[in-house]
């Protein structure tokens, strides 16, 4: 097993911890991980999931559309660690 260390970057990538702002103002923080490490219950999102794919390559200040079964919500990326 290979451990991927989080890196400081200006773009979302594997290992990034991303804080998103919902249009109603609340925030959510997720970490982008590989498929094996994914665990949505603790906010670890696979880079191959629809949400992970939507976030990859985004920068702080970018908007990202998260498609859910009932709706599409546009979040703003406010921090990347």
Secondary structure, DSSP 8 states (H G I E B T S, - for coil): ---------SB--TT-EEEEE-TTS-EEEEEEE-TTT-BGGGTEEETTSHHHHHHTT-BTT-EEEEE-SS-EEEEEEEEE-
